[in-house]
Amino acid sequence: MDLIQVDIIGLSTSPSSGGAYALVLGEVDGNRRLPIIIGAFEAQAIALELEKIQPPRPMTHDLIRDLFDSVSADVSDILIDELREGTFFAKIRYSVNGSDAQLDCRPSDAVALAVRVGAPIFVAPSVLDEAGIPTEDEDNMAAIESAEPEVETEHEPETPKSPLEKLEDDLAQAIADEDYELAAKLRDDITRLQSEQN
């Protein structure tokens, strides 16, 4: 299985999220984004390390990093390998004494460790195919929009959109606004509606 490498694009929140954050991962050699809803503590742990802010006492993920160091284990990479019923699953893959091993964990914990040890983050293709949100190349979109003349159609009434088309329009707008939390919800709604129609 060819894994897809991703980088951290950002962390976002909204007042309606109830304290949850969206961790947004972006495909290194592609245009898809993978938003994962995480808790405030995990978001803080990731943000502190990204900003190189050292808390006065080690946080949980610092402790895990130090534990790996103390047993001479090297974290090789992080793998987000499964999505079941809207929940992501991950693994910390490491080597110790010449043997490879892995630990099951939440993606937020895996990413918080990855930023501390400089480990690459990978996603299984099936997960990115199911939950990834494609983003358009802004330069190509700008060129297309400037090349297309605007035509007013006063005489033709606008065709009402289906619920699926409306959701797809809302998804495109959420991506344009970089509201990945809403985009993830809309993506799930579209998937559910498509499965009901089939």
RALINDA-V889942 format. One record per residue. N is the residue number from 1. RES is the residue in three letters. NEAR is the number of other C-alpha atoms within 12 Angstrom. Layout:
BEGIN
[[N RES NEAR] [N RES NEAR]]
END
This chain:
BEGIN
[[1 MET 9] [2 ASP 11] [3 LEU 23] [4 ILE 32] [5 GLN 29] [6 VAL 35] [7 ASP 31] [8 ILE 30] [9 ILE 24] [10 GLY 26] [11 LEU 34] [12 SER 32] [13 THR 27] [14 SER 18] [15 PRO 10] [16 SER 11] [17 SER 19] [18 GLY 14] [19 GLY 18] [20 ALA 23] [21 TYR 32] [22 ALA 37] [23 LEU 38] [24 VAL 36] [25 LEU 37] [26 GLY 31] [27 GLU 29] [28 VAL 20] [29 ASP 13] [30 GLY 20] [31 ASN 23] [32 ARG 31] [33 ARG 40] [34 LEU 46] [35 PRO 45] [36 ILE 44] [37 ILE 33] [38 ILE 32] [39 GLY 25] [40 ALA 24] [41 PHE 19] [42 GLU 30] [43 ALA 33] [44 GLN 32] [45 ALA 34] [46 ILE 39] [47 ALA 28] [48 LEU 25] [49 GLU 25] [50 LEU 24] [51 GLU 14] [52 LYS 13] [53 ILE 16] [54 GLN 17] [55 PRO 16] [56 PRO 8] [57 ARG 10] [58 PRO 18] [59 MET 24] [60 THR 21] [61 HIS 30] [62 ASP 27] [63 LEU 19] [64 ILE 25] [65 ARG 30] [66 ASP 20] [67 LEU 18] [68 PHE 24] [69 ASP 18] [70 SER 12] [71 VAL 15] [72 SER 16] [73 ALA 24] [74 ASP 30] [75 VAL 36] [76 SER 27] [77 ASP 33] [78 ILE 42] [79 LEU 41] [80 ILE 40] [81 ASP 34] [82 GLU 26] [83 LEU 25] [84 ARG 14] [85 GLU 13] [86 GLY 20] [87 THR 21] [88 PHE 31] [89 PHE 27] [90 ALA 32] [91 LYS 31] [92 ILE 38] [93 ARG 30] [94 TYR 31] [95 SER 20] [96 VAL 18] [97 ASN 11] [98 GLY 10] [99 SER 14] [100 ASP 16] [101 ALA 19] [102 GLN 21] [103 LEU 24] [104 ASP 21] [105 CYS 23] [106 ARG 27] [107 PRO 39] [108 SER 43] [109 ASP 39] [110 ALA 45] [111 VAL 45] [112 ALA 39] [113 LEU 45] [114 ALA 37] [115 VAL 29] [116 ARG 35] [117 VAL 31] [118 GLY 20] [119 ALA 25] [120 PRO 30] [121 ILE 36] [122 PHE 38] [123 VAL 40] [124 ALA 29] [125 PRO 24] [126 SER 20] [127 VAL 30] [128 LEU 32] [129 ASP 22] [130 GLU 28] [131 ALA 38] [132 GLY 33] [133 ILE 38] [134 PRO 28] [135 THR 26] [136 GLU 18] [137 ASP 14] [138 GLU 13] [139 ASP 11] [140 ASN 12] [141 MET 14] [142 ALA 12] [143 ALA 12] [144 ILE 14] [145 GLU 12] [146 SER 11] [147 ALA 10] [148 GLU 10] [149 PRO 9] [150 GLU 9] [151 VAL 8] [152 GLU 9] [153 THR 9] [154 GLU 7] [155 HIS 7] [156 GLU 8] [157 PRO 8] [158 GLU 9] [159 THR 9] [160 PRO 9] [161 LYS 12] [162 SER 13] [163 PRO 17] [164 LEU 23] [165 GLU 18] [166 LYS 18] [167 LEU 26] [168 GLU 26] [169 ASP 19] [170 ASP 25] [171 LEU 30] [172 ALA 24] [173 GLN 19] [174 ALA 23] [175 ILE 31] [176 ALA 20] [177 ASP 15] [178 GLU 28] [179 ASP 29] [180 TYR 41] [181 GLU 35] [182 LEU 31] [183 ALA 36] [184 ALA 35] [185 LYS 28] [186 LEU 30] [187 ARG 33] [188 ASP 26] [189 ASP 24] [190 ILE 27] [191 THR 23] [192 ARG 19] [193 LEU 19] [194 GLN 17] [195 SER 11] [196 GLU 10] [197 GLN 10] [198 ASN 7]]
END
